[in-house]
Amino acid sequence: MSGHDVDVLVVGAGPTGLTAAGDLARSGRSVTVLERWPAVNPASRAFAVMARTLEVLDARGIAEDVLTRAHRAPGVSIFGGARIDLTQLDSPYRFVAVTPQTNVDAALRGYAVAQGAAVRRGIEVTGLTQDSTGVTVVTADGTPWRARYLIGADGAHSTVRSLVGADFPGKTVLSSIVLADVKLAHPPAGDGLKVGSTRDSFAFLAPYQRRDAQGSWYRAMTWDRGYQVPDDQPVSDEEIVTVLDRAMGAESTVLDIQWKSRFHCEERQVAHYRHGRVFLAGDAAHVHSPMGGQGMNTGIQDAANLAWKIDAVLGGADDGVLDTYHDERYPIAKRVLFQSGMLARGVTLHPRVARGLRNLLAPRLLRVARVRDTVAGSFAGTTLRYARRRGDHPLVGTRATQIPLTQGRLTELQRILPGFVLIREKGAAAVDAVDLHQAERCDDGPAVLVRPDGYIAWAGESADPTGWSAALARWTKAGRIHGAGLQVVP
């Protein structure tokens, strides 16, 4: 193939696009990322990396890189003393990592380039056509690019989404939200992320790792019901300080303010993630309230779900495998939209009676262990699951990251090559499968077949090959995907 003729084109060099590009290149596919901005954007809207996303990054060998520049927040204080406690998560990452999105972008960009993906900046896509064998795009300078498949990861104002004619139904939830990086002389009470609110304002503070003798840096989000202005209205330092103090109920002693921006948030989701050979991912497919910090995380996990399926079909798997991307990821994003919207509406409640009930009930509910763990797992992404088919084992569709192995961790095995992994029962002998990576669990659970994205495709007895081999064949050509060939680990 020529430089303008590749297996997969990715439009958009944000975290979603870079994750997909890195995964596909790691599988041996030729990938080019087209990004319209000529230079890396120094602005950083996202700031929170959740536990499930850290597991995804760990499987690519870059979680520690992100964590070295992140503050580990053990929970989120919301309203009325209620707190989402992350310290009991069933994950190695029992916290939310607070770090500017630019740090995550840099780690994923390094990953994608190291795997062989080409990232081309300053190239704007203006046209797109499809046929039975591929996708052709035209850029602003008239250059044609050709690929077997295309991933549109070009954000909330996606050009790819417009070019395939996908509607983006939804509505505006909140207007005139301000984001800023602020330096505080004194940290707010409590550890972790904190939300403060009155009937007419709210503020959110997330601690960065940056601190010095004078104070500490935070990502701040503020909103004032009485000051609703267009997005292009300049943000003053006084506005940020005033709303922050009012919402938090105390003087913040702001020493410095750096990057700041005004925006509005919407709840929107495309009806279909697949359009022939074109796939929408990340903000191109769904946008929602920033409350909860789910946007970047959902996009990265979209990419992790999609990339291996494109690789499998390029290797000969049935085309229907690609339909499962929408089937699995659409409900997840729909749930994220609901959760983020509920949190935004809860914080901005105006009636006094409703706020009183909120402040009374929320803290009590979140002290109940089952409720606490359900809310925390959903917030962190560790309890989100994919639907299973009738007759499948109950574990199918859940993540396998937490399964203890006799040697190492699953994410460490997944760094080697992007294939399926058969985790056998404790004490079970290795099965006769040349091109299937294997490991042994050290607890009493069943054998499981793990997909390249870390989710369970089958569970049962490893000594009965008809089960796991049928599941493998469902996703791959004759039970094999491109880039396989790992040695059996007894």
Residue pairs with C-beta under 8 A, 6 or more apart in sequence:
1 7
1 30
3 32
3 118
4 143
4 144
4 145
4 146
5 145
5 146
5 147
6 30
6 31
6 32
6 145
6 146
6 147
7 24
7 29
7 30
7 31
7 147
7 148
7 149
7 314
8 20
8 21
8 24
8 29
8 30
8 31
8 32
8 147
8 148
8 149
8 150
8 151
8 310
9 31
9 32
9 33
9 34
9 135
9 137
9 145
9 147
9 149
9 150
9 151
10 17
10 20
10 21
10 31
10 32
10 33
10 34
10 117
10 150
10 151
10 153
11 17
11 33
11 34
11 35
11 125
11 137
11 150
11 151
11 152
11 153
11 154
11 159
11 160
12 33
12 34
12 35
12 152
12 153
12 154
12 155
12 158
12 282
12 284
13 33
13 35
13 37
13 105
13 109
13 119
13 121
14 105
14 153
14 155
14 282
14 283
14 299
15 46
15 101
15 104
15 105
15 108
15 282
15 296
15 299
15 300
15 303
16 153
16 281
16 282
16 283
16 284
16 296
16 299
16 300
16 302
16 303
17 33
17 35
17 151
17 153
17 154
17 281
17 282
17 303
18 33
18 105
18 108
18 109
18 111
18 112
18 117
18 119
19 56
19 60
19 108
19 112
19 299
19 300
19 303
19 304
19 307
20 151
20 153
20 281
20 303
20 306
20 307
21 31
21 33
21 112
21 115
21 117
21 119
22 60
22 108
22 111
22 112
22 114
22 115
22 117
23 60
23 115
23 303
23 304
23 307
23 308
23 311
23 418
23 452
24 31
24 117
24 307
24 310
24 311
25 31
25 112
25 115
25 116
25 117
26 60
26 115
26 116
26 417
26 418
26 483
27 307
27 308
27 311
27 418
27 481
27 482
27 483
28 482
28 483
29 310
29 311
29 314
29 482
30 116
31 112
31 116
31 117
31 118
32 117
32 118
32 119
32 120
32 145
32 147
33 112
33 117
33 118
33 119
33 120
34 120
34 123
34 124
34 125
34 137
34 139
34 145
35 119
35 120
35 121
35 122
35 123
36 122
36 123
36 124
36 125
36 154
36 159
37 121
37 122
38 121
38 122
39 121
40 102
40 105
41 102
42 102
42 259
43 259
43 261
44 100
44 101
44 102
44 259
45 101
45 179
45 261
45 263
45 290
46 101
46 104
46 293
46 295
46 296
47 98
47 99
47 100
47 101
47 206
47 208
47 219
47 293
48 96
48 97
48 98
48 193
48 206
48 293
48 296
48 297
49 57
49 66
49 70
49 96
49 97
49 98
49 99
49 104
49 296
49 297
50 96
50 293
50 294
50 297
50 379
50 380
50 381
51 86
51 89
51 91
51 93
51 94
51 95
51 96
51 380
51 381
51 382
52 91
52 297
52 301
52 380
52 381
52 382
52 384
52 399
53 296
53 297
53 300
53 301
53 381
54 63
54 66
54 67
54 91
54 92
54 93
54 97
55 63
55 91
55 92
55 93
55 382
55 399
55 401
55 411
55 454
56 300
56 301
56 304
56 453
56 454
57 63
57 66
57 107
57 300
58 64
58 92
58 409
58 411
58 412
59 410
59 411
59 414
59 415
59 454
60 111
60 414
60 415
61 111
61 415
62 107
62 108
62 110
62 111
63 93
63 411
65 107
65 110
66 97
66 99
66 103
66 104
66 107
67 97
69 99
69 103
69 209
70 97
70 98
70 99
70 103
70 209
71 97
71 98
71 99
71 206
71 207
71 208
71 209
72 95
72 96
72 97
72 98
73 86
73 95
73 96
73 97
73 98
73 191
73 192
73 193
73 206
73 207
74 85
74 86
74 87
74 94
74 95
74 191
74 192
75 83
75 84
75 85
75 86
75 87
75 191
75 192
75 193
76 83
76 84
76 86
76 96
76 192
76 193
76 194
76 195
76 379
77 83
77 190
77 192
77 193
77 194
77 195
78 84
78 195
78 343
78 346
78 347
78 362
79 195
79 197
79 346
79 347
79 358
79 359
79 362
80 358
80 359
80 360
80 362
80 363
81 359
81 363
82 359
82 362
82 363
82 365
82 366
83 192
83 363
83 366
84 366
84 372
84 375
84 376
84 379
85 366
85 372
85 376
86 94
86 95
86 96
86 376
86 379
86 380
87 94
87 95
88 94
88 369
88 372
88 373
88 376
89 376
89 377
89 380
89 382
90 377
90 382
90 402
91 380
91 382
91 401
91 402
92 409
93 380
96 192
96 193
96 293
96 380
98 193
98 206
98 207
98 208
98 209
98 219
99 208
99 209
100 181
100 208
100 219
101 296
104 296
108 300
109 119
112 119
113 119
123 139
123 140
123 141
123 143
124 139
124 140
124 159
125 137
125 138
125 139
125 140
125 154
125 159
125 160
125 163
126 138
126 139
126 140
126 159
127 137
127 138
127 163
128 135
128 136
128 137
128 138
128 150
128 160
128 163
128 164
128 278
129 135
129 136
130 136
130 276
130 277
130 278
133 148
134 146
134 147
134 148
134 149
134 277
135 146
135 147
135 148
135 149
135 150
135 276
135 277
135 278
136 144
136 145
136 146
137 144
137 145
137 147
137 150
138 144
138 145
139 145
148 277
148 314
149 277
149 278
149 279
149 310
149 314
150 160
150 277
150 278
150 279
151 278
151 279
151 281
151 303
151 306
151 310
152 158
152 159
152 160
152 161
152 164
152 278
152 279
152 280
152 281
152 284
153 281
153 282
153 284
153 299
153 303
154 160
154 161
154 284
155 282
155 283
155 284
156 266
156 268
156 283
156 284
156 287
158 280
158 283
158 284
160 278
160 280
160 284
161 168
161 270
161 280
161 284
161 285
164 275
164 276
164 278
164 280
165 275
166 270
166 271
166 272
166 275
166 280
167 270
167 271
168 268
168 269
168 270
169 268
169 269
169 271
170 266
170 267
170 268
170 269
170 287
171 266
171 267
171 268
172 264
172 265
172 266
173 265
173 266
173 267
173 288
173 289
173 341
173 344
173 345
174 223
174 264
174 265
174 289
174 344
174 348
175 228
175 264
176 223
176 224
176 227
176 228
176 229
176 230
176 231
176 233
176 262
176 264
177 221
177 222
177 223
177 262
177 263
177 264
177 265
177 290
178 220
178 221
178 222
178 223
178 235
178 239
178 240
178 243
178 260
178 261
178 262
179 219
179 220
179 221
179 259
179 260
179 261
179 262
179 263
179 290
180 219
180 220
180 222
180 235
180 240
180 257
180 258
180 259
180 260
180 261
181 208
181 217
181 218
181 219
181 220
181 257
181 258
181 259
181 260
182 217
182 218
182 220
182 240
182 244
182 252
182 254
182 256
182 257
182 258
183 214
183 215
183 216
183 217
183 218
183 254
183 255
183 256
183 257
183 258
184 205
184 215
184 216
184 217
184 218
184 252
184 253
184 254
184 255
185 214
185 215
185 253
185 254
185 255
186 215
186 252
186 253
187 207
187 216
188 194
188 205
188 248
188 250
188 252
192 207
193 204
193 205
193 206
193 207
194 204
194 205
194 248
195 202
195 203
195 204
195 347
196 202
196 203
196 204
196 205
196 247
196 248
196 249
197 203
197 247
197 347
197 348
198 246
198 247
198 249
199 225
199 349
199 350
199 352
199 355
200 224
200 225
200 226
200 350
201 222
201 223
201 224
201 225
201 243
201 246
201 247
202 222
202 223
202 247
202 347
202 348
203 220
203 221
203 222
203 223
203 243
203 244
203 246
203 247
203 248
204 219
204 220
204 221
204 222
204 291
205 218
205 219
205 220
205 244
205 248
206 218
206 219
206 293
207 216
207 217
207 218
208 216
208 217
208 218
208 219
210 216
210 217
211 217
214 255
215 253
215 255
215 256
220 240
220 244
221 290
222 239
222 240
222 243
222 244
222 247
223 243
223 348
224 239
224 243
225 348
225 350
227 239
229 262
231 262
231 263
231 264
232 262
233 262
234 262
235 260
235 261
235 262
237 254
237 257
240 254
240 257
240 260
241 252
241 254
244 252
244 254
245 251
245 252
265 287
265 288
265 289
265 290
265 344
266 287
266 288
267 287
267 288
267 289
267 337
267 340
267 341
268 286
268 287
268 288
269 285
269 286
269 287
269 330
269 333
269 334
269 337
270 280
270 284
270 285
270 286
272 326
273 279
273 280
273 281
273 285
273 325
273 326
273 329
273 330
274 280
274 322
274 323
274 325
274 326
279 306
279 310
279 322
279 325
281 299
281 302
281 303
281 306
281 329
282 295
282 298
282 299
282 300
282 302
282 303
283 295
283 299
285 302
285 329
285 333
286 298
286 333
286 336
286 337
287 295
288 294
288 295
288 333
288 336
288 337
288 340
288 341
289 340
289 341
289 343
289 344
290 340
291 340
291 343
291 344
291 347
292 336
292 339
292 340
292 343
292 379
294 336
294 339
294 340
297 381
298 332
298 333
298 336
301 329
301 332
301 381
302 329
302 333
304 453
304 454
305 325
305 328
305 329
305 453
306 325
306 329
308 418
308 451
308 452
308 453
308 481
309 317
309 321
309 322
309 324
309 325
309 475
310 322
311 418
311 481
311 482
311 483
312 321
312 475
312 476
312 477
312 481
312 482
313 319
313 321
313 322
314 482
315 476
315 477
315 480
315 481
315 482
316 476
316 477
316 478
317 475
317 476
317 477
317 481
321 475
327 387
328 386
328 387
331 387
332 384
332 386
335 378
335 384
339 378
339 379
346 358
346 362
349 355
349 358
365 371
366 372
366 375
374 383
377 383
377 384
378 384
382 399
382 402
385 397
385 398
385 399
385 455
386 397
386 455
387 397
388 394
388 396
388 397
389 396
392 458
393 446
393 456
393 458
393 459
393 460
394 459
395 446
395 448
395 456
395 459
396 456
396 457
396 458
396 459
397 455
397 456
398 455
398 456
399 454
399 455
399 456
400 410
400 421
400 423
400 448
400 450
400 454
400 455
400 456
401 409
401 410
401 411
401 454
403 410
403 423
403 441
403 443
403 445
403 448
404 441
404 442
404 443
405 413
405 423
405 439
405 440
405 441
405 442
406 426
406 439
406 440
406 441
406 442
407 439
407 440
407 489
408 439
410 421
410 423
410 439
410 450
410 454
411 454
413 421
413 437
413 439
413 489
414 421
414 452
414 454
416 437
416 486
417 437
417 483
417 484
417 485
417 486
418 452
418 483
419 435
419 436
419 437
419 452
419 481
419 483
419 484
419 486
420 436
420 437
420 449
420 450
420 451
420 452
420 457
420 472
420 475
420 476
420 481
420 484
421 436
421 437
421 438
421 439
421 449
421 450
422 431
422 433
422 436
422 437
422 438
422 439
422 447
422 448
422 449
422 450
422 462
422 468
423 438
423 439
423 440
423 441
423 447
423 448
423 449
423 450
424 430
424 431
424 438
424 439
424 440
424 441
424 447
424 462
425 440
425 441
425 445
425 446
425 447
425 461
425 462
426 440
426 441
426 442
426 443
426 444
427 440
428 440
428 447
428 462
428 463
429 490
430 438
430 488
430 489
430 490
431 438
431 462
431 463
431 465
431 468
432 465
433 465
433 469
433 488
434 488
435 480
435 484
435 485
435 486
436 472
436 479
436 484
436 486
436 488
437 486
437 487
437 488
437 489
438 488
438 489
438 490
439 489
440 490
441 447
446 459
446 460
446 461
447 459
447 460
447 461
447 462
447 468
448 456
448 458
448 459
449 456
449 457
449 458
449 459
449 468
449 471
449 472
450 456
450 457
451 457
451 475
452 481
457 471
457 472
457 474
457 475
458 467
458 468
458 470
458 471
458 472
460 467
460 468
461 467
462 468
469 479
472 479
472 480
473 479
475 481
